[in-house]
Amino acid sequence: MTELKGKNVIITGGGKNLGALIAETLAQQGANVAIHYNSERSKAETDETLAKLKAAGVKAVAIQANMETAGAVQQLFKNALAGLGASSFDIAINTVGKVLKKPLLEITEKEYDDMFAVNAKANFFFIQEAAKNMSDGGAIISIVTSLLGAFTGFYSTYQGSKAPVEWFTKAAAKELMPRGIRVNAIAPGPMDTPFFYPQEEEAAVAFHKSQALGGRLTDIKDIAPLCLYLCTDKWITGQVIFSNGGYTTR
């Protein structure tokens, strides 16, 4: 896929799990990649991912940032461009998210604010900053959740804080059409990563598995190829694509 050779990419949460696999996938296609990580807890894994990217023969840099303010997101893009020696990005992918499974009546104001800061606010300003720093004909992709198609309890702030990203995506897609920039979101099912298990009891894990093809959770290897496709396709825009083995739909 030579059309990615020399392209400049920013991936938030790119140091581990799904973000890391997406970064490695794009680097293997010749893209230069700036990966973001949130805190020192993720630095060791991020350094390992960074080494893999450089081994692929592309430019790569890792940038630490807390994305909960517009200023922090602006600085992240500035530092990432400087790190790659680039003037603009061709692809911007946000994989950052935070999950909370808890009865609605027990959720505190701080928990509510934290969830919306990470899942909604950070994503809004990521899309905004990506558009400001993107070459015409580029692609912006957000990772949301297949729970957007579910009628269930206990995920009120998770579903609620991810839901606005659909409308951020659609608005940006329409507004950026004159520049040929595609804006989409991918909605995976529950993914088999360390991000998932702390929230779930054994019986819940079994239930989630039973709702999808093959009786399994979504694998990050299910999502990375779709992300790669959306980076190169020139027609799909303004969509939330459910990739979950039939776990939920609309």
N, C-alpha and C positions, 0 to 999 in steps of 0.2 A: 504494500500500500504506500507507494512512493509519494503520494500527495501530502503525507504528514512530515516528510523529511525536511528538517530545518524550521518547522513550525514551532511556535513558542506557546507553552501550556502552563497554566497554574491550576493546581489541584489542592484544595483545602482538605485537611485530614489525610493528606497523601502519604503519611509516614507509615501507616499500618492498615491491616485488614483490607477492605474494599478499595480505599483510596490508594494504597500501595500497589495493589494488583493493577488498577487502572493506570497508574503512573508507569509501571514496568511495561504494560501492554503498549502504551503510546511511545515509550522510549524505544522499544523494539522496532517500531515503525519509523524511527528516525527523528522523533520530536524532542525538542529541548524542554525540560520539565522543572518547574519550581514547585516544590512540595511544602505545604504548611503543616505545622504541628502546634498543638495548643499549649503544652506545658512541659516541664522537665521530665515528667513521668513518661512521656512519649519519645524522649530524645534518643534513647538507645535504639529503639526499633526504627526510628526515622533515619538514624545514621546508617543502619544496615540497608534500608531501602535506597538511600542516597548512593551508597557504594555500588549497588546493583545498577542504578541508572547510569552512573559514570562508566561502569564496565560495559554498558551497551554502546559507548562511544558518542554520547550526546552531552550537551551542556546540562548541568543539573545543580540545583541549589536548594537548601532547606531553610525555611524562615519560620521562626516562632512568633506567634501572635495570639492574643485573646480577641476574638472577633465580635465582642458584645457591644462595641461602639462604632459609629460610622468612621470616626477618626482612626481607629485601629485598623479597620478594613482598608481605608485609604493608604495608610502607611504600609500595610502588608503588600499591596499592589506595587507601591513605589519601590520597596525593598526587593521584591521578587523580580521586577523588571531590571533593576540595577544589578542584581545577582546574575542574571542571564545575559546582561549586556544588550538588552532589547529595548525597543521603543514602544512596542505594543504586543499584546497577546493575540493569538489566533483561536485559542480554545481556553475556556474557563469552566472548571468543574468543582462544584461544592458538595462534598460528601459529609460535612459536619452535621451532627445531630445529637440529641439527648433524649433519652426515654425515661418515662416515669409511669409505673403501673401502680395505681393507688386509688382507693375509693374517693370519689369527688368530694365527699363531706370531710375528708381528712387532709385535703391538700391545703398547705399554708400559702400565704401571699408570696413569701419568698420563693417557694417552689414554683408557683405560677409564673412569677417574674423571670426566674431562671430559665424555665422551659421556653418562654416566648422570646427571651433574649437570644438563645442559641438557635432555636428552630425557625423563628419567623424574622426577627429583627436582623440577625446576622445574615440571613439569606437574602433579605431585601437589599441590604447595602452591598452584599457581594454582587448581586445582579447589576445593581446601579454602577458600581465601580468597574465591573467587567465591561459593561457597555462603554464607559468612558475611555477605557484603555484597550479597546479591541479593534483590530483591523477589520475593514469591511469584508463580509463573507465568512465571518467566524462563527463559533458555536458556544453557547452557554448552556450548561447542563446542571440541574439540581437533583439531588437524591432525596426523595420523600419517603412515603410508606404506603404499602398496600392496605393498611388500616383505614385509609381514606375511603375505601370501598366497603368498610365493615360497619355493622350496627352492633356495638358491643359496649360493655362497661369497663371501668378501671383505667382506660387510656384517655380520659377526657383532655388532659393538657397536652398529651403527645399528639393525638389526632387534631386537637384544636390548634396547636401551634404549628403543625405541618400543613394544615389546610390552606392558610393564606398563600403558601408558596405556589399553589396552582394558579392563583389569580395574579401574583407577581409575574409568573411565567407567561401567562397569556397576554397580559398588558405589555410586557417587554417585547414579546414576539411580534405583536402588532405594531408597536412603535418603532421597532428596529428593522422592519421589513424593507424600508427604502435603502438600508445599508447591506441587505442580504445576510444579516445576522440571524441565525436560527436559535431559538430559546425553547428548551424542552425540559421535562422532568421525568425521572425514572422512579417507579414505585415498586421496590422489591417486596417480596414476602419476608417473614421473619428469617433473618440470615444466620447461618451457622458460624457465628463469630463470638468472641468474648463480650461484645456489646449487648448480646441478646440474653444470655443465660442468667445474669444476676437478678433479673426482674421476674423470672418464671420458675414455678414449681415443676417437679418432674411430670405431674399429670398434665399441666398446661403445655409443656414441651411436646408430649405425646399427642395432644389434641392438635396443636399447630401442624405437626408433621402429617397427621391423618387427613388434613384438608387440602393437600397438594399432590400433584402427580408424583408417583413413586414413593409416597409416604415419607417425604423428607422435607427438610427446611430448604430455603433458597441458599445456594452456594454463591460465593463471590464470583466464581467462574461462570455463573449464569449471567451475571450483570456486566462484567467487564467487556465482553464482545459487543453487547448492545450499546454500551457507551462508546466504544470505538466506532461502531456504525454511525451513530448520531454525530460524531465528530467530522465525518466525511460526507454524509448524505446532504444534499443541497435543497431538499424539498420539504422534509418534515419539520414543522415548527409549531409552537403553541400547544404542544401535546403533553399529557401526563400518561406515560406508557406503563401499564401494569405488567410486570415481569415476575410472575410468582407461582407458576405451575398450576394456575386455577385456584389459588388460595382465596382470593376475592376478585370481584369484578364490579362493574356498574350496570 
